[in-house]
Amino acid sequence: MKKTYSILCAVALAGSFFGCSTTQQKTTETDYTQYVNPFIGAADNGHTFPGACRPFGMIQTSPVTGAVGWRYCSEYVYSDSLIWGFTQTHLNGTGCMDLGDILVMPVTGTRTRAWDAYRSHFPKDKEDATPGYYTVELTDPNVKAELTASPHAALHRYTYHKADSASLLIDLQHGPTWNENQYHSQVQSCEVNWEDAQTLTGHVRNSVWVNQDYFFVMKFNRPVIDSLYLPMAETEKGKRIIATFDMKPEDELLMKVAMSTTSVEGAKKNMEAEITAWDFDAVEEAARKDWNKYLSRIEVTGTNDEMVNFYTSFYHALIQPNQISDVDGMYRNAADSVVKAGNGTFYSTFSLWDTYRAAHPFYTLMVPEKVDGFVNSLVEQSEVQGFLPIWGLWGKETYTMVANHGVSVIAEAYRKGFRGFDAERAFNAIKKTQTVSHKLKSDWETYMKYGYLPTDLIKTESVSSTLESVYDDYAAADMAKRMGKKEDASYFAKRADFYKNLFDKETQFMRPRNADGTWKTPFNPSDVAHAESSGGDYTEGNAWQYTWHVQHDVPGLIELFGGEEAFLNKLDSVFTVKLETTQADVTGLIGQYAHGNEPSHHITYLYTLAGRPERTQELIREIFDTQYRPEPDGLCGNDDCGQMSAWYMFSAMGFYPVDPVSGNYVFGAPQMPKIVLNLADGKTFTIIAEGLSKENKYIESITLNGEPYTKNYISHEDILKGGTLVYKMKK
């Protein structure tokens, strides 16, 4: 039997934490960061990174083991044997390439080498990471590297065990790219300036996923005694600099790097506000405390493996969205104008196709003080570019994935009572997004003419684009209704039924349809589609997965099937019909169910809504046992900016937001004996699974605050009231 760890009333939540007072008293402080393993997901296709960052910070300083090709979206693969250097920004668990800004690498020995000859081997047992800290011993230069961070700045400490020509490579050409040619051509311009012997500033413009401008200031704790510039290839514009220092063996080189989207002055303000002294240990400790402040909001009882999985999921969920505005609120917007964030902070890195499903609902529960800022940022960007972000990065639009789930995020926030944003302004952004066609990703005229997107008129993803847009229509209708906008509510509610136009009763699949109303043939429901590679009518999925993409109207979907029996029979087939695919994003397979990709995430909970909750309970256990492990290769797919992690945390609690805008969480089955949510206003919501064991995975009964509870969901409001939810488990 595994040892069980119990965290009991460990860390009091500071009143300022939620902007309110609390009488909860601190007893003994528990370091929740000890249960976070930043290497989870850093192998295979998890695409996480192990480096140092702060919750929702701009900076993620982390090692680079590769940068070319889809495998290196986070620039790190656990099994690699060479480190290229350390960059200051990273994406967490995505399937696309960008960031990876300002690569630095300590150097000893020969200073002038080929651009790729500064890499170093490293022993895996000399590599370690915890939230806010990363360290590794670099064998070839014989240097110990340590990284930590504040929200806008990184702090590096390099201990040179030998000091032969002790130098640092500063590579401004570097960045993760899809191919070798792009790696050497993605920088559009690069300007640097040595302001003094200890200060380098600069501005780089590059283009991989978005057109990115970043400004930086880099300061050293000792003067640079010599610098040289390496030759550049014909297509390269990013400078590579070797900065040399006068050092003795075991001397330390400290380096601060602050970044800004606005200007060098903005970067300087960020550095001055956040890292004033040359005290690495103090910054590292501040980072640990910052993470612990958030992680302590949930107290988990479980095995060590379960706790590592849970708190690492919590950690990954809080890496983004990223605050890209400077400490004074200034940021560069989608029109390349430097402006001030309306509420003082602007967030980007919105992987909305993924995160609207569970990550944003999780934020409404556990980091509610950030939600209004997220909404305001979405609205601000929409007013510049004409529509809500689809996939927002560095304040720009990537046009990645389909539909526009910023609509869902805003409508959900409004439904749950968040009022720190102008609702009229936000709804105007929603209405414009859902009615005015824009570049690449919407065609509302065709959508309204046919009641779906015809496959012969829409080149790719016609089925997925229709079904995903339908959910946003429902979200728009819900917000309009709550605001008393009857005409808008009626208009969008009608569109929310468009999913019915793609259901083929003969095959019982959501099927691509031509403009004349005929079904596309031939039709193989197992064919996996992907716009960027194989084309097709689905988005990183197939008909088996997308047929269930009716999150807002499960009773209506059941009716299309002809009743619960037919619905359940088809649903059973999802988990038994084998899927053969080489599509990198369709992973974590149980039959046709693909847990490694988001369209499948709510499907197991449909059994509960169709009257067979025990099947949901079985499948949740199977997914926990097979798709999440506390190992580098422990994620079955991209973490996708915390969505895979949010699924895990909600499902561990025993419920999941099938329809986020409804404010209801559908019951599955709890996977840990006790979870305590420390909510705003000092309230707690305790979740207990009595008799939970390997055998006892089914729910016999549920009580809420001692009273029998028979609904198949629990509401957001009931959780926020605080109290105790008890599941009685059985075989």
N, C-alpha and C positions, 0 to 999 in steps of 0.2 A: 504494500500500500504506500502511495506517495505521501510524503510529509505535507501537511496542510499548514499554510500560513494564514494568519488572521490579522488584519489591520483594524484595530479598534479605536475609534474616536481619536485619531492620531494628530491631525493638524487642524487647528482652528482656522476658520476662514476670516481673513482680515476684513473689517468692515468696508474699507475702501475698495476691496476686491470687486464687490458688486455695487459699490456706491450706496451702501446702506449700512445700518448698524446691526450688530449681532451680539448676543450674550454668550455665545458658545465659548467655552474656556479651553485654552491649549493645555494639554497634559504633556505627553512626551512626543516630540516631533519625530515623525517617520519620514525617512528619505524614500519617497516613491520612485525617484529616478533609478534606484537600484534594480527595479523590475523592468526597466526599459532596455531593450537590446536594439540599438540603431542598425545592426547588421541584418536584422530580419528583413527579408525582401530584397537584399542586395545581391542575390544570385538569380540565375535564370532570368525570368522576365518580370520580377517584382519592381525593378527600376527605382528602388529607394537608394538613398545615399547615407553614409555613416557619419558625416561631418557635423560640425557645430553650428547651431542656430538658436534663435529665440522664438517663442510662440508668435506667429504671425509677422515675423521680422522680414526685412528686406534681404538680409545677408544669410547665406548658407555656405559656410566655408568648409570644403571637403576635398578629399583626395581624388585624383584622376588616374584611372587605370586604362582608359581608352576613350576615344572621342569620335570615332567614325562608324556610322551604322546604327540601326535601331537598337541593338544590344546595349548601346551606351547612352541612352537617353539621360541617365543620371551621372554619366561619366565614370561609373564604378561597377565592376563585377568582382564579387568576392573571391573567385578562384584565380584571378589574374596574379601574376608574379612580379609585375613591374608597376611602379608608380611614376607617372609623368610629372607630377607636381600637384599643386593645390589651387583650386579656383574658388571664387568668392560667392558665386550665386549658383543655385541648382534648382531643378524641378524635381518634385517628389512623386515618384511612381507614375509618370506619364508615359504615353506612347509616342511622343514627338520630341524633337531636338531643339534646344535653345539654351540661353544663359551660359553658364560655364565661363564667367568673365574673369579676366586678370589671372592668368596662371603664373604661379611663382614656384621656384624649386631651388633649394640650397645646393651649392656646387662647391667642390674642392678639386684641386688638381688643375688639369688643363682647362683654361677658361674658354677658349674658342674651339667650338666643335660644330658638327652638323646639328641642325635645329632639333633633331630627334635623338641626340646622343647624350642628353642630360638626365635620362630616366634612371631609376634605381631599383634594384631588387630590395626586398624587405622580408624579414621573417614573420610569418603570420602570428607567432606567439608573442611578438613585440608590437602588435597592433591592438588598440583598445579604443572604445568609444562609450560615452555616456551622454545624456542630454546636455548640450552646451560645451562638450569637450571631445576632442579626438587627438590621439597620439600614435606615432609609429616610429620605429628605428629604420632609417634609410641606410642600407648596407654600403652602397657604392661611395657616397660622399662621407660616410661615417658620421651622420648627423641624426640627433633626436629631434623630431618635429612634433610640435604641439599646437593645436588650434582651439580658439574659443571665440565668442562673438557677443556683441551687443545687437540691438535691432538693426542699426544702420552701418555697423562697422565690424570688421574682423580683427582679431589680435593673434599674431603668430609668434611662437617662441621656438627658436632653433638653437640647440646646443651642439656646437661643433666639437666632436671628440678629437678631431685633428683639424688643424687650421691652415693647411696648405692652400694658399690662394683662396681663402674663404670668401665666397661670392654668393650671389643670388641671381638666378635667371628670372627676368620679368618678361613674360610672353603675352603680348597684346594682340597677336594674330590668332591665338587659340580660341576654340569654341566647338562644342559638339555639333556635328553636321552629318548629313546623310551619306556623303561620299568623300573621297580624298580630294577631288577637284574643288568641291565646295569648301572644304577645310582651309584651302589655301586662297580662297577668293571671297569669303564671306565678309571680311572687313572692308567697309567703304571708305573710311577715313580714320586717321589716328594722329593725334597731336599730344605731345608730352613736353613737360617743362621741369627742369631741375630748379626749384625755387631757392634751394640752398643745399648744402652737403648732406642734409638728412631728410629732404622733402622732395618727392616727385608728384607732380599733378598731371592730369591729362583728360582727354575726351576721345572716346571711341564711338564710331557709328558702324553698326554691322547689320546684317540681314540674313537670318536663317528661317525662323518661323514668323517673326515680326521684324519690322524695322526698329532697331533699338539704339537709343542714345544713352550712354552712361558716362558720367564724369566721376573722377576719383581723386583722392589725395592719399598718398602713401608716405608714412613717416617711419624713420628708423631710430633706434635708441643710440646709435653710434654713426659717425660720419662715413659717407662713401668716399673712399680714397681714390677710386678710379672707376670709370664706366666705359664700356664699349658696346657698340651696336652691331649685332650680327647681320650678315647679308640677307636680303629678302629675295624670295623668288619673284618671277615676273608678275604674277597675279596677286602678290601679297602687298598689303598696305599697313598691316599691324606690325609695330616695332617689337623687336626682341632685344632686350638690354641685359648685359651682365654687369651688375653692381658689385664692387669688391670692397672688403672691409679689412681693417687691421685687427686681427684677432689672434688669441692664443688658444691652445687646446682647452676645451671645456668652457670657453667663453660663450655667452648667450647673445644672439641677435634677436631683438624684438622688432616686430613690424606691425604697425596699425594700417589698415586699409579701410577708408570710409567711401561710400558710394552715394550717388545722387542721380536722379533723372534730369535735374534742372541745370546745374552749373558746378564748377569747381568750388565756388563759394558755398553752395549748398552742401557739398561733401564736407567742406571744412566745418561748417556749422554742426553737421551730424557728428563728426569726430569730437569736436570740442564739447558737445553736450553729453556724449555717452562714454568716451574713453579719454579721460584727461591725463591720468598718471601712467607710468610704465609698470603697472602692477597686474601681471598676468593672472596670478592666483585670485586676486580680488574680482576680476572680470569673470573668471571661471565660476567662482562661488556665487556671484550675482546671477549668472546664467542658470546654475543649478537651482537656486532659490526661486527664480522666475518659473522654471518648469515645475518645480514642486508645488508652487502656489496653485497652478492649474491642475496638476495630477491629483492633488489632495481633495479635489472636489468630488471624487468618486472613491469610496473605500470598498475594496473587493476582498472576499474570502474565497480561497481556492487553493489548488495545488500550485507549486512554484511555476510549472509550465503554463498553467492557466493565467496566473498573474502576470507573467512575462508577456504572454500573448495580449492580454487585455491592456496593460499599461503602455505597451509598445503601440498598440492600435490607437490609444488615446493620444500618445505623442505624435504619431504620424498625422492624425486628423487635425492637429493644431499647428502644423508647419505652415499652412496656408489657409485662407487667402493672405497675401503678403502686403504689408504696409509699404508702399513705394513713395509716399510723400515724405518730404524732409521733416525735420523736427519742428520747423516753422509752418508746416502744412502745405508748402509749395510742391507742385509736381508737374510733369510734362504730360499733357493730355493727348487724346487720340488725334488731335489736329496739330500736334507738335507745338502747342502754345504752353507757356509756363503760367500756371494759374494756382490759386489757393483752394484747397479742398473746402467745400462748403461747411463741413463740421470739423475741420482741422486735420482730418486723416483720410487718405485715399488708399483703397485696397485694390489689388489686382491679383492675377493668378486665380481666375474663376473657371474651373473645369466643370462647367455647369451641367453638361450632358450626363456626367457622372454624379456630381455631388448634390444635385437637387433631390436625389432619391433618399439619402440617409444622412449625409454629412451635414447639410444645412439644417435638417430637422434636429440633429444632435446639437448643433450650435444654439438653437433656440432653447434647448433644455439646459445645457451645461456652460455655455459662454454667452448668455443673453445680452451682456453689455456690448458685444461686438456686432450684433445683428443689425441695428440701425445704421451703423457705419458701413456694413456690407451693402445694404439697400441703397443708401445715399451714393455710394461709389458706383453701383450699377446704373442708377438714374443719371448721375453726372456724366458718365461715359456715353449713355444713350443720347443725351442732349447734344453731344458733340458729333457723334457719328450717325445719328438718325435712328438708331434701334438699340435695344438692350444688348449687352455683350453676349455673344454665343460662347466663345472661349476667350476670355480676356487675359492678356499677358503684357506686363510692363506698361499698362495703360492703353494698349493697342488691341486691335481685333485680329484674331487668327483665322476666323471663318472655319473653325474646325468642328466637326460633328454636325448634327442636324437639329432642327427646331430651335427654340430659344427659351431655355428653362430659367433664365433670369425672371421670366414672368411668374413661374411657379415659386421661386424664392421670395419674391416680393409679396405675392398673394398669400403665401403661407405666413409670412411675418405679420401681415395685416390681420389675417384670421386669428393669429395667436395673441393679438393685442399689442403688438409693437407699434408705437406712435412717435418714435423719434425721427420720423421723416414726413415730408409733406405728401399726404396720401393723394391729393389731386394731381400733383406733379408726377408722382410715381405711376398713377393709373394712366395719365396721358402718355407716359413712356410705354406702358404696356399696350395701350390701344394703338399707338403708332407702330410699334413693333409687329403687332398681329394684323395690321391692315395695309401698311404701306410696303410694297415690295422693295427689296434692297439687293445689293450685289451678292451674287453667288448662291445665297441660301434661302430665299423665299420667293414665291410666285403666287401671291394671294389671288390674283385674277383667275388663274387656272384652278386653284384650289376651290374657289367659290363657284366657278362655272360648272365643275363636275362633282363637287362634294368629295373629292379625293384628288391626288396627284396621279394622273395617268402615266403608266409606264412608257407609252410610246411618245409622250411629250416631255417627260422628265428623264434625263439621261441616266441618273443613278439614284438609288435609295428612295424610290417613290413610295414604297410601303412604309418604311421607317419614318420618312419625313412626314407623311400623313399622320401616322399614329402618334408620333411624338408631338406634333403640332396640335393635335386634338386635345392632348392633356393640357397644353398651355391655354387653349381656348376655354377649357373647363375652369382653369385657374383664373383667367380673366373674368369669366362669368361670375365666379364666386366672389371676387373682390368687388365687381360692379354691383352685385346684389347687396352686399354688406354696406356699400356706400350710397345705396338708394338710387342707383343709376339703372332704372328698369329697362330702358331701351337697349343699352349696352349689354346688360345681363341677358336679355332675351336673344340678342344677336349672337353672342358668344356661346350661349347654351345650345343653340341650334347647331353651331359648328362642332360642339363637343360630341355630337352624335355621328359625326362623319365616319367614325371608325366602322360603323355598320355597313358602309358602302364597300368595304374591302373584304368582308367576310364571305367566303365561298362555302355555302352550306353543303355542297356535294363533297368537297375534300375536307371541310371543317378546318380551314386555314385562312389566315389573313394573306390574301394572294394578290399579286400585281394585276392591275386591270387596265385595259386600253381605254382610250377616249370614247370609243363607240360602245363601251359597256361590256365588251367581251373580255374573258379572262385570258391572260397571257399564257401561251403554250409554246413549247413544252414547259411543264412545271414540276420541279423536284424540290419538295419542302426542306430537304436536307442540304441543299446547296447554300454554302456560306458566301455572303456578299460583303464587299468592302470597297468603298468608293475609290480609295487611293491605289488599290492593286487590282482586284478582280472585277470591279464594277458591280452590277447587279442591283436588286431592288431593296436590299436590306443594309443596315449599318452594323458592320462587325457582328453579323448574326444571320439567322435564316428564319424561315416561316415557323419552324417548331418553337423558336424562342419568341418571336414577335407577335404570334397569334394571341398571346396573353397580355399584350401591352395596352391594357385598358384599365389603368390603375384607378380611375375615377368612377367607373360604372361596372363593377363586377357582376351585379345582378343582371344588367343589360347584356353582358357577354354570355352569361349562363343561359339567358333566354334565347340568344342566337343559336346556341348549341341544341336547344330543344329541351332544356331542363338540366337539373343537377347530375343525373345519372350519366347522360351523354358527355357533359362537361368533365366530370370526374374520370370517365373512361379515357377520354382524350388526354387529360392531364396525366394520368398514369403512364400513357405511352411516352410522354416526354422523358421519363426517367428510365425507360427500358429500351427504346429504339436507339441503337448505337450510332454515334456521329463520327465519321472519319473526316478530318480536316487538318490542313497544315497551316491554317490561318493563325498568325501569332497572337492575336488578341482574343481568340475564342478558345479558352482553356479552362481547366478545372472541371472536366466533364463528368457528369453522372447521366449516362444516356445522352440525350440531346440538351440537357440542362448544362449551361456553361457558367459556373460560378466565377470564373476569371473575367467575366465581362458583364457590365451593368444591366443590360436588358433582362437578364435572368433573375436579378436579385430579389424581386418580390414574388416570384412564381411559386415557391414552396408555401408561401402564406395563403395562396388561393384555396388550398384545401380547407383551411379554417373557415374561410368565407363561404365555402360550398358545403359545409356541414360534415366534413371529415377531418377534424382537427388532429386526430391521432397520427394521420399521415404527415401533416406538417411537422409534428413533434419528432417523428422518426427521421425525417429528412434533415431537420436542423442538426440533430445529433450526428448524422452521417457527414454533413458538411463540416462541422466542427472537428470531427475526428480525421477527416481526410484532406481538408483544404487549408487549414491553418496550423502551422507548427512553429515553435520558437527557434527556428534555424534560419540561416541566410537564404535557403531555398524554400522557406516555409510558406510563402504566398503563392497561390496558384495562378495569379495574374498580376498585372500592374496594380499598384495600390491606388492609382488614379486620384491623387490629391486627397486621400483620406477616405474615399467612399468604401473601399474594401474593409477598411478598419472600422468605419461607422457601422457597417452591416454586422460585424463581429460583436461590437459593444451592445448594440440594440438587441441582437439575438441572444446574447448572454443574459440579458435582463428578462428575456422571455416575450418580447414583443417587437414590432417593426412597423415603420410608417409606409404601408403599401401605397396610400394616397396622402402624401405629405400635406397638401392644402386642407384636407379634412380636419387635421388636428387630432386624428385618432391613430392609435398604434394597435395593430392586429396581433393577437396572441399567437405565439409559437410555443416554445418550451424553454424554461430557464436552464442555463448550463453551468451555473455556479451557485453554491449554497447560500451566499448572502452578498448583496450589493447595496451599498448605501449611497444615495445621491445627495450631496450637500448643495441645496438649491439657494436661490436668492432669498433675502430677508431672513436668513438663518434657519429656514425650514429644511427638513430632511425627508426623503422618500426612501423607505427601506424595502428591499425586495428579498424575500426569503423563499427558498425552495426546500421544503421539509421532506426529508427522506430521499433527496436526490442521490442517485448512484448510477453506475454503469447500466444496471438492470432497470432501475426506476427512472425511465425517461419520459413517461407519459404523465399528463396532468389528471389527477382525480377530481380536484376541486380547487376553487380560488376564493379567497376572502380578501376584502379591502377594508382595512380598519376594523377587523373582527366580524364584518358582515358578509354573508354569502354574496358572491359576485358572479353573474351568469352571462354577461355580455361577452361577445367574442373579441372585444377590443377594450382599451382603456384610453380615456381622453387626455389630452395635454393638460387641461385644467385640473383634472383629478390628480395628476402627478404633481403639479405646481402647488396644490393645497398642502402637500406633505402627507405623511401617513405611512402605513405599512401594507404592502401587498404580499400575501402568502399563497404560494402554490403548494398544494399537497400532492406529492409525486407517488406514482405507482408503477408496477411492472406492466 
